[in-house]
């Protein structure tokens, strides 16, 4: 299993608030399956994931100057940890 499949933690105001109730948002590689992401996080942080939601965002077209460009799509997962467990990866 490759740790590079889970790229980093998404830190936004909403994801920080979700962290207080045991939900954490990770940016993952587009080819990563839900089970792979779950296993990586469980082994890396020694926690138990009880629920997993996957969100696939499609690429979007953007006009940059007078040219047509695109904003890349991404995949993120929201993991709910077992009650009482925490990750110290979000700013306080």
C-alpha positions in Angstrom: 0.0 0.0 0.0 1.3 3.4 -0.9 1.1 6.3 1.5 1.2 8.7 -1.4 -2.4 7.8 -2.2 -3.5 10.0 0.7 -2.0 13.3 -0.2 -2.8 15.7 2.7 -5.4 17.0 5.1 -7.8 19.6 3.8 -7.8 22.6 6.3 -10.7 24.9 5.9 -13.1 26.5 8.4 -15.7 23.8 7.8 -13.2 20.9 8.0 -11.8 22.3 11.2 -15.2 22.5 12.8 -15.9 18.9 11.6 -12.7 17.8 13.4 -14.2 18.8 16.7 -16.8 16.1 16.3 -14.4 13.4 15.0 -14.6 13.9 11.2 -11.5 14.6 9.2 -11.2 15.5 5.5 -8.3 14.1 3.3 -7.3 14.9 -0.2 -6.6 11.6 -2.0 -5.3 10.5 -5.4 -8.1 10.1 -8.0 -7.3 6.3 -8.3 -7.5 5.6 -4.6 -10.4 3.4 -3.5 -12.3 4.0 -0.3 -11.0 0.9 1.4 -7.4 1.8 0.5 -7.7 5.3 2.0 -9.3 3.8 5.1 -6.5 1.3 5.6 -3.8 3.9 5.1 -5.3 6.3 7.7 -5.9 3.5 10.2 -2.4 2.3 10.0 -0.7 5.7 9.8 -2.5 7.3 12.7 -3.5 4.2 14.8 -7.2 5.0 14.8 -10.5 3.2 13.9 -12.5 4.7 11.0 -16.2 3.9 11.4 -17.7 5.8 8.4 -16.3 7.0 5.1 -17.7 9.4 2.5 -16.1 10.0 -0.9 -16.5 13.2 -2.9 -15.4 13.3 -6.5 -15.1 16.8 -8.0 -15.0 17.1 -11.8 -12.6 19.4 -13.6 -14.1 22.8 -14.4 -13.5 25.0 -17.4 -12.2 28.5 -16.7 -11.4 31.5 -18.9 -7.8 32.7 -18.2 -7.2 35.9 -20.1 -8.4 35.2 -23.6 -7.8 31.5 -23.4 -9.8 28.6 -22.2 -8.2 26.7 -19.4 -9.4 24.2 -16.8 -9.3 23.8 -13.1 -8.3 20.3 -12.1 -10.8 17.9 -10.4 -10.0 16.2 -7.2 -11.2 13.5 -4.9 -11.6 13.9 -1.1 -12.8 11.6 1.6 -14.5 12.5 4.9 -13.6 10.0 7.6 -15.5 9.6 10.9 -13.4 8.2 13.7 -14.6 5.9 16.5 -16.0 7.9 19.4 -13.3 9.3 21.7 -10.5 9.2 19.1 -8.8 12.2 17.7 -6.1 13.2 15.3 -3.7 16.1 16.1 -3.4 17.3 12.5 -5.7 20.3 12.5 -4.8 23.8 13.9 -6.5 24.8 17.1 
